Amino acid sequence: MNPSMDQEALQQLSRVAREKGINVAGGKIRRTSSRFCLGVEHGDYNGTELFGVGTDRFIWMAYKPNGTDRLRMFSGNFPGDGIVSFKLGEVPAPRSPEVVDSWARFPCGVDFVLRREGFKLQKGFDAVLWGNIPGGGMSRSASLTVNLMTTFFDVNGVTVKDDMKVIDMAQAVENDYIGSPCGKLDQIMIYFAREGMGTHYDPKSRAVKYVPLGAGAIDFRIVSLDTGTVRPGLEKSTYKIRRGECDELAGLARGEFGITCLADVKDDALLRRITDRFGAKRPELCDRLKYIYHAQKRFYQMMDAWKAGDIVTVGRIFREDGIGLRDDYKISGPELETMCDIARSVPGVLGERMLGGGDKGASGALVRAESVDALRQAVEAGYPRSRPAFASKYAMHVCRVVAGVTVLPGL
């Protein structure tokens, strides 16, 4: 971990706490990571296996129990929302107008879901937050939800022995309270992330395994290319449409072909039968299936390459996934593809594609270490000319593989 990044966060937290009169001195700081999905992007709600890493763009929350039954919180990233304060157990109903456009929907949603699940929350806390996760593509909302939920547990002395129950509840905050139709990929890749390790999730067994990168891998970097665009929540984006299309095709094919989700289509013959059956009337649904089918095939090649330390092959598959997301899944966006086009032109960039929910946000790339500067120069030269509206807003983040949840000494 880069100590200067933590130091900057501590300075921001101290400043915010001082300016807002929120006393968190002597408490704790909980840091939660972002994530970088290597496969299968958009596979979680389609039933595929998942693989990714935690990355070192974070949300930091300094907090301390306040001896009351109230929460009092302020985010340095969203100062216009003011101090968020509420009594435990007395939060607005899901998707209420008073929180729907505020980051307050996240702590309120955590309180709502935990109480619905039977947890007794009686101890409130004061907190200040600050983060440097880009606003799309690296799972800022999941990082915030995981941070808040594990902090609620810590302050209230709650122990949850089943880690996947934590994942289910974090997803429920977004699905049931906020109205975002996200799957579990983001929460899994953040909550379980370990430094230097890949995280492999099998939905059939609900099991997580850690996969080290094979010996002899070339020196490479994970890069996030933030387009500077503002992505609406998943509930307001193409993500919701794509999820509905995939669910619709799975429903149409369930009775005739015996599948429960698109990941069940694992052989060419079944793929042809389904596309022959529905392709004429609903070609867009079959395109979504084609992406999931081929991405799932590539997934196992990618895993083998990762275990062998063959990052060149991992990058090639990452690039192929990006083309499928662009052409078959149609979940990318113009600014995202501009970043990909620029990255693809740079020798030493092994693969690139859009990240996350789609439409806006960030693209990502796997890059030879010696080529990072060349990529930066290409982005600085090309992106402002191609997208002048975002010339002062884009950013390039060179990331390390880190642990997902860490508790640091307090202020």
Rosetta blueprint (number, residue, H / E / L):
1 M L
2 N L
3 P H
4 S H
5 M H
6 D H
7 Q H
8 E H
9 A H
10 L H
11 Q H
12 Q H
13 L H
14 S H
15 R H
16 V H
17 A H
18 R H
19 E H
20 K H
21 G L
22 I L
23 N L
24 V L
25 A L
26 G L
27 G L
28 K E
29 I E
30 R E
31 R E
32 T E
33 S E
34 S E
35 R E
36 F E
37 C E
38 L E
39 G E
40 V L
41 E L
42 H L
43 G L
44 D H
45 Y H
46 N H
47 G L
48 T L
49 E L
50 L E
51 F E
52 G E
53 V E
54 G E
55 T E
56 D E
57 R E
58 F E
59 I E
60 W E
61 M E
62 A E
63 Y E
64 K E
65 P E
66 N L
67 G L
68 T L
69 D L
70 R E
71 L E
72 R E
73 M E
74 F E
75 S E
76 G L
77 N L
78 F L
79 P H
80 G H
81 D H
82 G L
83 I L
84 V E
85 S E
86 F E
87 K E
88 L L
89 G L
90 E L
91 V L
92 P L
93 A L
94 P L
95 R L
96 S L
97 P L
98 E L
99 V L
100 V L
101 D L
102 S L
103 W L
104 A L
105 R H
106 F H
107 P H
108 C H
109 G H
110 V H
111 D H
112 F H
113 V H
114 L H
115 R H
116 R H
117 E L
118 G L
119 F L
120 K L
121 L L
122 Q L
123 K L
124 G L
125 F E
126 D E
127 A E
128 V E
129 L E
130 W E
131 G E
132 N L
133 I L
134 P L
135 G L
136 G L
137 G L
138 M L
139 S L
140 R H
141 S H
142 A H
143 S H
144 L H
145 T H
146 V H
147 N H
148 L H
149 M H
150 T H
151 T H
152 F H
153 F H
154 D H
155 V H
156 N H
157 G L
158 V L
159 T L
160 V L
161 K L
162 D L
163 D H
164 M H
165 K H
166 V H
167 I H
168 D H
169 M H
170 A H
171 Q H
172 A H
173 V H
174 E H
175 N H
176 D H
177 Y H
178 I H
179 G L
180 S L
181 P L
182 C L
183 G L
184 K L
185 L H
186 D H
187 Q H
188 I H
189 M H
190 I H
191 Y H
192 F L
193 A L
194 R L
195 E L
196 G L
197 M E
198 G E
199 T E
200 H E
201 Y E
202 D E
203 P L
204 K L
205 S L
206 R L
207 A E
208 V E
209 K E
210 Y E
211 V E
212 P E
213 L L
214 G L
215 A L
216 G L
217 A L
218 I L
219 D L
220 F E
221 R E
222 I E
223 V E
224 S E
225 L E
226 D E
227 T L
228 G L
229 T L
230 V L
231 R L
232 P L
233 G L
234 L H
235 E H
236 K H
237 S L
238 T H
239 Y H
240 K H
241 I H
242 R H
243 R H
244 G H
245 E H
246 C H
247 D H
248 E H
249 L H
250 A H
251 G H
252 L H
253 A H
254 R H
255 G H
256 E H
257 F H
258 G L
259 I L
260 T L
261 C L
262 L H
263 A H
264 D H
265 V L
266 K L
267 D L
268 D H
269 A H
270 L H
271 L H
272 R H
273 R H
274 I H
275 T H
276 D H
277 R H
278 F H
279 G L
280 A L
281 K L
282 R L
283 P H
284 E H
285 L H
286 C H
287 D H
288 R H
289 L H
290 K H
291 Y H
292 I H
293 Y H
294 H H
295 A H
296 Q H
297 K H
298 R H
299 F H
300 Y H
301 Q H
302 M H
303 M H
304 D H
305 A H
306 W H
307 K H
308 A H
309 G L
310 D L
311 I H
312 V H
313 T H
314 V H
315 G H
316 R H
317 I H
318 F H
319 R H
320 E H
321 D H
322 G H
323 I H
324 G H
325 L H
326 R H
327 D H
328 D L
329 Y L
330 K L
331 I L
332 S L
333 G L
334 P H
335 E H
336 L H
337 E H
338 T H
339 M H
340 C H
341 D H
342 I H
343 A H
344 R H
345 S L
346 V L
347 P L
348 G L
349 V E
350 L E
351 G E
352 E E
353 R E
354 M E
355 L L
356 G L
357 G L
358 G L
359 D L
360 K L
361 G L
362 A E
363 S E
364 G E
365 A E
366 L E
367 V E
368 R E
369 A H
370 E H
371 S H
372 V H
373 D H
374 A H
375 L H
376 R H
377 Q H
378 A H
379 V H
380 E H
381 A H
382 G H
383 Y H
384 P H
385 R H
386 S H
387 R L
388 P H
389 A H
390 F H
391 A L
392 S L
393 K L
394 Y L
395 A E
396 M E
397 H E
398 V E
399 C E
400 R L
401 V E
402 V L
403 A L
404 G L
405 V E
406 T E
407 V E
408 L E
409 P E
410 G L
411 L L
